[in-house]
Amino acid sequence: MTKDAYVALVTCFNDDESINYDATRAQVRRQIEAGNNILCAGTNGDFSALTFDEKVKLTAEVVDEVKGRCKVIVNAGMPATYETVQLAKQFDAIGVDGIAVITPFFIACTQDGLIRHYQTVADSVETPIYLYDIPARTQNHIEPETARILSAHPNIAGIKDSGGQQETLEAYMQVGKDVEGFAVYSGPDHLVHWALQNGAAGAISGLGNVMPHVLAKIISSFNAGDEAAAAAAQEIYGNFRKDLYGLGFPPAMVKRALWVMDPSVGASRQPALLPNDEQDKQVAAILKKYELI
């Protein structure tokens, strides 16, 4: 099965923190040129800082820019099942390729509650639903057995794992091996090649905003059977991740690195990280080390 690369696309902002749709479209074109697909309104896209209407407009703009040249998945996850369903219906009407649903945040959920939540969303739309596990941000974790139960739903197509734990990713991939049509996408940037080797359907990466061609190289080399090239690209990707994320919170560092490369992407909405000159110098040094600027 051919593996896919998705980039969790940043959302670009103007100086007044309104969305810069033109700059966002430019980032979409950049990813298409590299050979990557798009995850819209994810963690790296500042989804939690966007309003309902902005998410709908942003998705429509991205889909219009793509024009079928790559696949688009959009995140609809919100704390309440009700709002998640309303968003998912809007995205369903726009015509995306998949709808990711991050686990509810702030509201503490049992595994039974998560099962009801995802089944309700999956019942409400025709677009395939992807579970999205990132417990460090939401405090709600999809247990592998819960993923197995949900995999039986005809409109739940897979899971995006952003937990960062290899053991959990292995357990999800076992579900993917056991259940036909249940795709597992790796989120941790340092595990892309390993996940492909062990049965993942592909990767959904935030770091690909900064290194789109290297992410694409890992996937394309693996698809071509060139393990050496895939491993070499992964080593670059992993080393860059270690250097960049050593400076601070990963999504904020991704956005800031991209800003140093192209200020049109803007800063993130407050109260996100406020950049400073010293940190920008450190980011620029890392970018120069990897010949990105």
N, C-alpha and C positions, 0 to 999 in steps of 0.2 A: 504493500500500500504506500502510495506517495505521501510523504510527510509535508506538513504546512508550517510556514513561519508567519506569525501574527505579531504586529507591534502594537502595544498598548499606547495608542497615540496621545500625545500631549494636546491639551486645549490651549490655544493661543489667546492672549488677552492684550487689550489696549492699556494705555497708561491709567485710564479711569476704571480699570478692571472689567469693562464690558468685553464680550467675546470678540476677538478679531477673526472673523470668518474667512477673510481673504488669506491671512497668514496660515490659518488652519488648513485651508485647501492646499496651500503650497506644501505643507508638511505631508499631506496625503499624496500629492504627486511625487514627492521625494521618496516615499516608501514604495509606491508602485514602481518607480524607476529601478529601485533596488531589488524588486521581486518579492516584496512582502505584502501580506494581507493586513487588515486593520481591525483592531478592537477599539471601539469608540466609547467615550465616557466611562473609562475604567479608572482604576486608582491613579495611574499616571496622567489621566485626563481631568483630574480635579472634579470627578463626578459629584462628590459630596458638597462641593461649593456651588454647584449649578442648580438653577431652578427647574421645575418640571418643564416649563415651556422652552427653556434654553436647551435642555437635553433633546427635546423633540426637534427643534430647529437645527441644532448642531448635527444630529443624525441625518436629517434630510439634506443638509449641505454636504456632508461627507459622502452620502450615497450618490448625490447628484454629481459630485466631482469624480467619483470612482467610475461611474457609467459602465459597470460590469467588468472593469479591468482587473479587479481583485475581489476577494470576499470581504464582507463587512459583518462583524459581530458587534452588538452594542449591549452595554450593561444596563439593566433595568432595576437592579436590586435596591430596595429601600427598606426601612425598618418595618413598615406595615405591609402585609400581604395586599391590602386594598390598593395602595398607591402603586405597588409593584405591578399589579395586574393592569392598572390604568396606563402606566407607562408602556408595558409590554404590548398592549393593544395598539398604542400609537406607533410603536416601532414595527409591529406586524403590518400595519397599513402602509408604512413607508416602503417596506419591501427589503428588509435586511436578510442576510443569509443565516443568522443565528442571533439568539438573545441570551446573553449571559446574565445570571442572577446571583449577585453577591449575597452571602448570608445576611440576614437581618442584623443590624447593629443597634446598640443601646438596649434593645429589648432582649433579655436573656431567653434563649429557646431550648427546649428539650429536643431530643432527636425526633420524637413523635411530632413535635411542633414544626420542625424543619421539613419532615415528610409531607405534612398537610400543606405547608407553605408552597413547596415546590410543585406538588401535584396540582394545587389550585391554579398556579401560574401556568403550568404546562397545559392544563385543560382549557385555558382562556384564549389561546392563540394557535395559529397553524405553524408559525415559524418554530424551528427546533430550539429547545431550551438547553442551555449549558449551566450546570451547577458551577459555583465560583466560591472556592474556599480560601479565605485569607484570615485565619483566626486572630493573628496579631493585631489586626485593625478592627475586627468586628466583635471579637470575644465569643463568637459562635463557630464551632467546628463541625464540619460534616464528617462523621465517623465513616470509615470504609464500608461498614455493614449498612449504614444508611444510604450510601451511594449505591450499593448493590440493590437495595430495595427500590430505590428511585429509578435505577437503570431499566426496570421492567416497564416503566411508563412509555407508551409508544411515541411520545413527543419529547422525551428527555434524551438528548443525543450524546451527552458526555459531561466532562468536568474540567474546569481549569483549577489546577492546584497551585496555590501561591503560599503554601504553608512553610515551605523551605526545609521540610523534613524528608529525607530520602526514604525513610521507613514508610511514611504515609503515602508518598508517591508510588512506592512499590505496591502497596496494598490497593491503591486506586487502579494501577495498571493491571493487577490481577483480575479486578472486576472487568476491565476492558478486554482481557483475554478470554474471560468466561462468558461475557455477554456480547454477542455480535451487534455491531452498530453503536457501541458505547465508546466514545473517543476520549482519551485522556490527554490533556495539554499541560505541559510542564511550564510553570511560571518562574521558578528560580533560574537566574541567568547562568549560574555556574553548573547547572545540571542538564543543559540542553542536549549535548551529545550523548551523555549517559542515558537520558530518558529515551532518546530515539533508539538507542541500542537495545533498550529493554521494553520496547513496545508502545511508547507514546505515539500519539497521532501527530505530534508536532509541539511547537512552543509558542507561548504568548509572552512576549518579553517587553519590559519597559526600557531596558538598556538599548534596545534596537532603535530608539529615537535618536541616539547619539551615534551608534555604530550600525546603521541599517545593512550595509553591505557585508559586514562580518557575520551578523546573524543569518543573513540569506546564504552566505557561503557555507556555514555549518549545515544548514538544511539541504542545500542543493548538492553539496559534496556527498552527504549521506545518501541522498536519493540516487546519486550516480554510482554508488558503491565505492567511493573513494574515502575510506576511513581515515587515511593519513591526513588528507586535506581537511576533513571535518574536525579531526583532533587538533590540528594546527590552528584552525580558526577558533575552536573552543578555547584553546590556551590563551590566545590573544584576548578573547571576550572575557574569560575568567580573570585574567590579570588586570584588565581595565576595570572590571567590576570591583575588584579588591581595592585598587587604588582610589577610584572615585568614591565608592561607598565608605571608605575610611574617613572621609570628610564630614559625613552626616547622613541624615535620613534619606534613603534611596530615591523616592520620587522627587524630593526637593533637589537632590543632587543632579538627577537626570535633567530636570527642567533648567537648572542653572547652567549645566554644561552646554545644553543646547542654546541657551541665551548667549553664552560667551561666543559660540559659533555663529549665531544668528539672532541678534537682539529683537527681530520682528516677532519672535514667539512670546515676548513679554514675560513678566513675573507671574507668579501664582496669586490667586486671591488671598487676601488676609483672612485669618491670622497665620498663614503659612510662613515658612522661613523668609526672613528679611536678609537679602544678600549684603555682603560687605566687600570692600575692596581687597582686603587681605585674602578672603576665601576665594574671590574671583581670580586672584593671582595664582593660587594653588590649583584651582580648576584649570586655568589656562596652561599651567606647566604640565599637568597630566595630559591634556589634549595635545600639546606639542610633542610629548613623549610618544604618543601613539599616532602622530602625524595626521591629526584631525583638524588642525589649524596651521 
